[in-house]
Amino acid sequence: MAQVLEFKLPDLGEGLTEAEIVRWLVEVGDVVAVDQPVVEVETAKAMVEVPCPYGGVVTARFGEEGAELPVGAPLLTVAVGSMERVDGHEASGRPSGDGAGSEASGNVLVGYGTAAPAARRRRVRPAPVSAQTAERTASAQAPATARESVLAAAEQSASGTSAPPVGDAQGPVAVISPLVRKLARQHGLDLRQVIGTGRDGLILRTDVECAIRAADEERSAGAAPADRPEPDTSAERIALRGVRGAVAEKLSRSRREIPDATCWVDADATELMAARAAMNAAGPKVSVLALLARICTAALARFPELNSTVDAEAREIVRLPGVNLGFAAQTERGLVVPVVRDAHTRNAESIGAEIARLTEAARDGKLTPAQLTGGTFTLNNYGVFGVDGSTPIINHPEAAMLGVGRIVPKPWVHEGELAVRQVVQLSLTFDHRVCDGGTAGGFLRYVADCVEQPAILLRTL
């Protein structure tokens, strides 16, 4: 007797709440092995192959390619147990007493697929449950999408009608994050009217944001027609989703939550460029970005206030013990920020090699979520775009970002005389909660001094 098990989109880690189906790797009727990748999804962080913890026959799939699913939504169903011999092949599985089945690993990795090799695909027919019947049954029982549920709750809240609360009307609300509660309070949203799409009905930040947008749309719809401009049907509309959507959300959140300030200075990079040329003549090539990254780690050792984050709920500044240095990289999928782990323990050559490796992975679209998260400070070399200056937006929840413009020949007073030197503009955007201007200025001045006189770094080597 076959048993049909439902496999849901697992927690992909790092706060990711949804993923877009890029490509199905199996069809209805295919035999899958335990931990075989069954679907390729794109999150806001990276492309991920999702393995199925069950072995058996795929009886239904949920979601077309290009559709977005929240974490916890059904992905597919698998029939495990005895199956008929078809086309000279035989498949079998023995469900255990707890219903998970011996053909289930029970171990879907967070953010990644497992390393187990995929089994050869073959099409069979389960004896007691037909694929078509199971797919129709699963589709009929599938819950409404998260957005439809949230919109329904928000509409009821906006109209003043009551909705079924999450749990008892006077009991606790299914919310863990203090930021989610704060966001709801700021917008006057009753969390008991929001249906959570997280595991066990947990209310996520995306649920609250969708409810807020739905309530705003409801209020806008009630305005007089004369107050609403006619939509421009000739305009092109581009969905904020995937990497672009994640970048938009992160930048908006940074602007909302971080009181940032920027200071900048011009520096004579002639000696730095000469030092780089000498290093490259004597060994492996070292990029300017790698040298600047090494300067940043030395500066953060002197000014640890900028290698921190703010816990707004606890009203605490959290100084971090090590430097995970992010660097901005432009790719075909958009702007990404790979992270060099433990940059404070590396020399310029090691940092350069890691930057090169991560940059290549970024351009190939092979960065994992772990390689795109966990940064404590970001270096942004916008000079590659041919511009001199900028005021970067801090990469939330970090406390600072160093921006570097192009290095170009300019008139400069050197040793009391006017000369043509290689000049660069450096800018530091910092969270004013973690430090005052004196600390930020000291950090930036130290960076500029190292650029002008690289020998200063010898003290920290």
C-alpha positions as CSV (number, residue, x, y, z in Angstrom):
1,M,0.0,0.0,0.0
2,A,1.6,3.3,-1.1
3,Q,1.6,6.3,1.2
4,V,1.5,9.8,-0.3
5,L,3.8,12.3,1.6
6,E,3.8,16.0,1.0
7,F,7.2,17.8,0.7
8,K,7.1,21.5,1.5
9,L,9.5,24.3,0.5
10,P,12.0,24.1,3.4
11,D,13.6,26.9,5.4
12,L,16.3,28.2,3.2
13,G,18.1,30.1,6.0
14,E,19.3,33.6,6.6
15,G,15.8,35.0,7.0
16,L,14.7,34.1,3.5
17,T,10.9,33.7,3.4
18,E,10.1,32.9,-0.2
19,A,11.7,31.5,-3.4
20,E,10.9,31.5,-7.1
21,I,10.7,28.3,-9.0
22,V,13.3,28.4,-11.8
23,R,13.2,24.9,-13.1
24,W,11.6,21.6,-12.2
25,L,14.1,18.7,-12.2
26,V,11.4,16.0,-12.0
27,E,8.1,15.3,-13.7
28,V,4.9,13.7,-12.3
29,G,5.5,9.9,-12.4
30,D,9.2,10.1,-12.0
31,V,11.0,7.9,-9.4
32,V,13.1,10.0,-7.0
33,A,15.7,8.8,-4.6
34,V,16.2,10.1,-1.1
35,D,17.9,13.6,-1.1
36,Q,17.7,13.8,-4.9
37,P,17.3,17.5,-6.1
38,V,13.8,17.9,-7.4
39,V,13.6,21.7,-8.1
40,E,15.9,24.6,-8.7
41,V,14.7,27.8,-7.0
42,E,16.0,31.3,-6.9
43,T,16.0,33.2,-3.6
44,A,17.0,36.8,-2.9
45,K,20.5,35.4,-2.2
46,A,21.3,32.7,-4.7
47,M,20.2,29.8,-7.0
48,V,19.6,26.7,-4.9
49,E,18.8,23.1,-5.8
50,V,16.3,21.7,-3.3
51,P,16.6,18.0,-2.4
52,C,13.5,15.9,-1.5
53,P,13.8,13.9,1.8
54,Y,11.5,11.1,0.5
55,G,12.2,8.3,-2.0
56,G,9.3,7.2,-4.2
57,V,7.1,8.3,-7.1
58,V,6.3,12.0,-7.7
59,T,2.5,12.2,-7.8
60,A,2.0,16.0,-7.9
61,R,3.9,19.2,-8.3
62,F,2.7,22.6,-7.0
63,G,3.7,25.8,-8.8
64,E,4.7,26.5,-12.4
65,E,8.2,27.7,-13.3
66,G,8.4,31.4,-12.5
67,A,6.0,31.2,-9.6
68,E,7.0,32.5,-6.1
69,L,6.3,30.3,-3.1
70,P,6.6,31.1,0.6
71,V,8.6,28.9,2.9
72,G,6.3,26.1,4.1
73,A,4.2,26.0,0.9
74,P,3.8,22.5,-0.7
75,L,6.3,21.7,-3.4
76,L,5.3,18.2,-4.5
77,T,3.9,14.9,-3.2
78,V,5.6,11.6,-3.3
79,A,4.1,8.1,-3.1
80,V,6.3,5.9,-1.0
81,G,5.6,2.2,-0.3
82,S,4.9,-0.7,-2.6
83,M,4.6,0.1,-6.3
84,E,3.9,-2.0,-9.4
85,R,6.6,-3.3,-11.6
86,V,6.5,-1.2,-14.8
87,D,8.7,-1.5,-17.9
88,G,10.9,-4.2,-16.3
89,H,11.7,-2.0,-13.2
90,E,10.4,-2.4,-9.7
91,A,10.3,0.2,-7.0
92,S,9.5,-0.4,-3.4
93,G,9.6,1.4,0.0
94,R,8.6,0.5,3.5
95,P,6.9,3.3,5.4
96,S,7.9,3.4,9.1
97,G,5.5,3.5,12.0
98,D,5.7,7.3,12.3
99,G,4.6,7.8,8.7
100,A,7.9,9.3,7.5
101,G,8.9,6.1,5.7
102,S,12.2,4.4,5.3
103,E,12.6,6.2,2.0
104,A,12.9,9.6,3.8
105,S,16.1,11.1,4.9
106,G,14.4,13.7,7.1
107,N,17.3,16.0,6.5
108,V,16.8,18.8,4.0
109,L,19.8,21.1,4.3
110,V,19.1,24.8,4.9
111,G,20.0,26.7,1.8
112,Y,21.6,23.9,-0.1
113,G,21.1,20.5,-1.7
114,T,22.8,17.4,-0.3
115,A,25.8,15.8,-2.0
116,A,24.0,12.5,-2.6
117,P,24.0,11.5,-6.3
118,A,20.7,11.7,-8.1
119,A,19.1,8.5,-9.1
120,R,18.3,7.7,-12.7
121,R,14.8,9.0,-13.6
122,R,12.3,6.4,-14.6
123,R,8.6,6.6,-14.9
124,V,6.4,4.2,-12.9
125,R,2.8,4.0,-11.8
126,P,2.0,3.6,-8.1
127,A,-0.4,0.7,-7.6
128,P,-3.0,2.1,-5.1
129,V,-2.8,5.8,-5.9
130,S,-2.8,7.2,-9.5
131,A,-0.6,10.2,-10.2
132,Q,-3.6,12.1,-11.7
133,T,-5.9,11.4,-8.8
134,A,-3.3,12.4,-6.2
135,E,-2.5,15.6,-8.1
136,R,-6.2,16.6,-8.4
137,T,-6.7,15.8,-4.7
138,A,-3.6,17.7,-3.6
139,S,-4.5,20.7,-5.7
140,A,-8.1,20.8,-4.4
141,Q,-6.8,20.7,-0.8
142,A,-4.0,23.2,-1.4
143,P,-4.4,26.3,0.8
144,A,-4.8,29.7,-0.7
145,T,-1.6,31.6,-1.4
146,A,0.0,33.5,1.3
147,R,-0.7,36.8,-0.4
148,E,-4.4,36.0,-0.8
149,S,-4.6,35.1,2.9
150,V,-2.8,38.2,4.0
151,L,-4.9,40.4,1.7
152,A,-8.1,38.9,3.0
153,A,-7.0,39.6,6.6
154,A,-5.9,43.1,5.8
155,E,-9.2,43.9,4.0
156,Q,-11.1,42.7,7.1
157,S,-8.9,44.8,9.3
158,A,-9.4,47.9,7.1
159,S,-13.1,47.4,6.9
160,G,-13.5,47.0,10.7
161,T,-14.9,43.4,10.5
162,S,-13.4,40.7,12.6
163,A,-11.3,37.8,11.3
164,P,-10.5,34.5,12.9
165,P,-7.6,35.4,15.2
166,V,-4.4,33.4,15.4
167,G,-5.2,31.4,18.5
168,D,-7.3,32.7,21.3
169,A,-8.4,36.3,21.1
170,Q,-6.7,37.1,24.4
171,G,-3.8,34.7,23.9
172,P,-0.3,35.2,22.5
173,V,0.2,36.2,18.8
174,A,2.3,33.9,16.7
175,V,5.2,36.4,16.3
176,I,8.8,35.9,17.3
177,S,10.6,38.9,15.9
178,P,10.4,42.1,17.9
179,L,11.0,44.0,14.6
180,V,7.8,42.5,13.2
181,R,5.8,43.7,16.3
182,K,7.4,47.1,16.0
183,L,6.5,47.4,12.3
184,A,2.9,46.4,13.1
185,R,2.6,49.0,15.9
186,Q,4.0,51.8,13.7
187,H,1.3,51.2,11.1
188,G,-1.5,50.5,13.5
189,L,-1.9,46.9,12.4
190,D,-3.6,44.4,14.6
191,L,-1.5,41.3,14.4
192,R,-4.4,39.1,15.4
193,Q,-5.9,39.9,12.0
194,V,-2.8,38.7,10.1
195,I,-2.5,35.1,8.9
196,G,1.1,33.9,9.2
197,T,2.7,32.1,6.4
198,G,5.6,30.8,8.4
199,R,6.0,27.4,10.0
200,D,3.0,26.6,12.3
201,G,1.3,29.9,11.4
202,L,4.3,32.1,12.4
203,I,3.7,35.7,11.3
204,L,6.7,36.9,9.3
205,R,7.9,40.3,8.3
206,T,6.6,39.8,4.8
207,D,3.2,39.0,6.1
208,V,3.0,42.3,7.9
209,E,4.3,44.2,5.0
210,C,1.8,42.6,2.6
211,A,-1.0,43.4,5.1
212,I,0.2,47.0,5.3
213,R,0.3,47.3,1.5
214,A,-3.2,45.7,1.2
215,A,-4.6,48.1,3.8
216,D,-3.1,51.1,1.9
217,E,-4.5,49.8,-1.4
218,E,-7.9,49.4,0.2
219,R,-7.9,52.9,1.5
220,S,-6.7,54.2,-1.9
221,A,-9.5,52.3,-3.6
222,G,-12.1,54.1,-1.4
223,A,-10.9,57.6,-2.5
224,A,-12.9,59.6,-5.0
225,P,-12.1,58.8,-8.7
226,A,-11.0,62.4,-9.2
227,D,-8.3,61.8,-6.6
228,R,-6.8,58.9,-8.5
229,P,-4.7,59.5,-11.6
230,E,-5.3,57.3,-14.6
231,P,-2.7,54.5,-14.9
232,D,-0.3,54.9,-17.8
233,T,-0.9,51.7,-19.8
234,S,2.1,52.4,-22.1
235,A,4.6,52.3,-19.2
236,E,6.8,49.3,-18.7
237,R,6.3,47.5,-15.4
238,I,9.2,45.5,-13.9
239,A,8.5,43.3,-10.9
240,L,10.7,43.9,-7.9
241,R,11.6,40.3,-7.2
242,G,14.6,38.1,-6.8
243,V,17.9,39.9,-6.4
244,R,16.5,43.3,-7.5
245,G,13.6,43.0,-5.0
246,A,16.0,42.0,-2.2
247,V,18.3,44.9,-2.9
248,A,15.3,47.3,-2.9
249,E,14.0,46.0,0.4
250,K,17.4,46.1,2.1
251,L,18.2,49.6,0.9
252,S,14.8,50.9,1.9
253,R,15.2,49.3,5.3
254,S,18.6,50.8,5.8
255,R,17.2,54.3,5.0
256,R,14.3,53.7,7.4
257,E,16.2,52.4,10.4
258,I,19.7,53.7,10.2
259,P,20.5,57.4,10.9
260,D,23.5,57.6,8.6
261,A,26.0,60.3,7.9
262,T,28.8,60.6,5.4
263,C,32.3,62.2,5.4
264,W,34.8,62.1,2.7
265,V,38.4,63.1,1.8
266,D,40.7,63.2,-1.2
267,A,43.9,61.2,-0.9
268,D,47.1,60.9,-3.0
269,A,47.3,57.3,-4.1
270,T,50.6,57.6,-6.0
271,E,52.6,55.7,-3.4
272,L,50.0,53.0,-3.1
273,M,50.0,52.4,-6.9
274,A,53.8,52.3,-6.8
275,A,53.8,49.8,-4.0
276,R,51.3,47.6,-5.9
277,A,53.5,47.7,-9.0
278,A,56.5,46.6,-6.9
279,M,54.4,43.8,-5.3
280,N,53.1,42.5,-8.6
281,A,56.6,42.5,-10.1
282,A,57.8,40.3,-7.3
283,G,55.0,37.8,-7.0
284,P,51.3,37.0,-7.7
285,K,49.2,39.9,-8.8
286,V,47.5,41.9,-6.1
287,S,44.5,44.2,-7.0
288,V,43.9,47.7,-5.7
289,L,40.7,46.4,-4.1
290,A,42.7,43.8,-2.1
291,L,45.1,46.5,-0.8
292,L,42.2,48.7,0.2
293,A,40.5,45.8,1.9
294,R,43.7,45.1,3.9
295,I,43.8,48.8,4.8
296,C,40.2,48.6,6.0
297,T,40.9,45.6,8.3
298,A,43.8,47.6,9.9
299,A,41.6,50.6,10.3
300,L,38.8,48.5,11.9
301,A,41.3,47.1,14.4
302,R,41.9,50.7,15.5
303,F,38.3,51.8,15.4
304,P,36.2,48.7,16.3
305,E,33.1,50.9,16.8
306,L,32.6,50.7,13.0
307,N,32.7,46.9,13.0
308,S,29.4,46.6,14.9
309,T,25.7,46.4,14.6
310,V,22.8,48.0,16.6
311,D,20.2,45.9,18.5
312,A,17.4,48.4,18.4
313,E,15.0,46.4,20.6
314,A,17.6,45.9,23.4
315,R,19.0,49.4,22.8
316,E,22.6,48.0,22.6
317,I,25.5,48.4,20.3
318,V,27.0,45.0,19.5
319,R,30.7,45.1,18.7
320,L,31.7,42.1,16.6
321,P,34.9,40.1,17.3
322,G,36.0,39.6,13.8
323,V,35.8,41.2,10.4
324,N,33.8,39.6,7.6
325,L,34.4,42.0,4.8
326,G,31.8,42.4,2.1
327,F,32.6,44.0,-1.3
328,A,30.1,45.2,-3.9
329,A,30.1,43.3,-7.2
330,Q,28.0,44.0,-10.2
331,T,26.6,41.0,-12.1
332,E,24.1,40.3,-14.8
333,R,21.6,39.4,-12.0
334,G,22.2,42.8,-10.3
335,L,24.3,44.1,-7.4
336,V,25.5,41.5,-4.9
337,V,27.8,41.7,-1.9
338,P,30.0,38.6,-1.4
339,V,31.7,38.3,2.0
340,V,35.4,37.5,2.7
341,R,35.2,35.6,5.9
342,D,37.7,36.4,8.7
343,A,39.3,39.1,6.6
344,H,41.2,40.4,9.7
345,T,43.3,37.2,9.7
346,R,44.3,37.5,6.0
347,N,47.1,39.4,4.3
348,A,46.5,41.4,1.0
349,E,47.4,38.4,-1.2
350,S,45.0,36.1,0.6
351,I,42.2,38.7,0.5
352,G,42.8,39.3,-3.2
353,A,42.6,35.6,-4.0
354,E,39.3,35.2,-2.1
355,I,37.9,38.3,-3.8
356,A,38.8,36.9,-7.2
357,R,37.2,33.5,-6.3
358,L,34.0,35.1,-5.0
359,T,33.7,37.5,-7.9
360,E,34.0,34.7,-10.4
361,A,31.3,32.7,-8.6
362,A,29.1,35.8,-8.5
363,R,29.3,36.3,-12.3
364,D,28.5,32.6,-12.8
365,G,25.5,32.9,-10.5
366,K,26.9,30.2,-8.2
367,L,27.2,32.1,-4.9
368,T,25.5,30.4,-2.0
369,P,23.4,32.2,0.6
370,A,26.2,31.7,3.2
371,Q,28.7,33.6,0.9
372,L,26.3,36.5,0.6
373,T,25.5,37.0,4.3
374,G,27.1,37.7,7.6
375,G,29.2,40.7,6.6
376,T,30.3,43.2,9.3
377,F,31.7,46.0,7.0
378,T,31.4,46.7,3.3
379,L,33.9,48.1,0.8
380,N,32.3,49.6,-2.3
381,N,34.6,50.4,-5.2
382,Y,32.3,52.5,-7.4
383,G,35.4,53.9,-9.2
384,V,35.2,51.1,-11.7
385,F,32.1,52.9,-13.1
386,G,34.3,56.0,-13.8
387,V,32.9,58.2,-11.0
388,D,34.8,60.1,-8.4
389,G,32.4,60.2,-5.4
390,S,29.2,58.8,-3.9
391,T,27.3,58.6,-0.7
392,P,26.8,54.8,-0.2
393,I,23.8,53.4,1.6
394,I,24.8,51.2,4.5
395,N,24.4,47.5,4.0
396,H,21.9,46.8,6.8
397,P,22.5,45.7,9.5
398,E,26.1,46.8,9.3
399,A,27.3,50.1,10.8
400,A,29.5,51.5,8.0
401,M,30.6,51.3,4.4
402,L,33.7,52.7,2.7
403,G,33.3,54.0,-0.8
404,V,36.2,54.4,-3.2
405,G,36.1,56.5,-6.4
406,R,38.3,56.3,-9.5
407,I,42.1,56.9,-9.2
408,V,43.0,59.6,-11.7
409,P,45.9,62.0,-12.4
410,K,45.1,65.4,-10.8
411,P,47.1,68.5,-9.8
412,W,48.3,68.1,-6.2
413,V,50.6,69.9,-3.9
414,H,53.4,67.4,-3.1
415,E,56.4,68.4,-0.9
416,G,55.5,72.0,-1.3
417,E,55.3,72.0,-5.1
418,L,52.5,71.6,-7.5
419,A,52.6,68.2,-9.2
420,V,50.4,65.7,-11.1
421,R,49.6,62.9,-8.7
422,Q,47.2,59.8,-8.7
423,V,44.3,61.1,-6.6
424,V,41.3,59.2,-5.2
425,Q,38.2,60.3,-3.2
426,L,37.3,58.2,-0.2
427,S,33.9,58.4,1.5
428,L,32.7,56.8,4.7
429,T,29.0,56.4,5.4
430,F,28.4,55.4,9.0
431,D,25.6,54.7,11.5
432,H,25.6,57.8,13.8
433,R,24.3,55.7,16.7
434,V,27.5,53.6,17.0
435,C,29.9,56.6,17.0
436,D,30.3,60.3,16.6
437,G,32.1,62.2,13.8
438,G,35.4,62.1,15.6
439,T,35.6,58.3,15.4
440,A,34.4,58.3,11.8
441,G,36.8,61.0,10.8
442,G,39.6,59.2,12.6
443,F,38.9,56.0,10.7
444,L,38.7,57.7,7.3
445,R,41.9,59.7,8.0
446,Y,43.8,56.5,8.9
447,V,42.6,54.9,5.7
448,A,43.7,58.0,3.7
449,D,47.1,58.0,5.5
450,C,47.7,54.4,4.6
451,V,46.7,55.1,0.9
452,E,49.2,58.0,0.9
453,Q,51.9,56.2,2.8
454,P,51.5,52.4,2.5
455,A,54.5,51.9,4.8
456,I,52.2,52.8,7.8
457,L,50.6,49.3,7.3
458,L,54.0,47.7,8.2
459,R,53.2,48.5,11.9
460,T,50.2,46.1,11.7
461,L,51.8,43.2,9.8
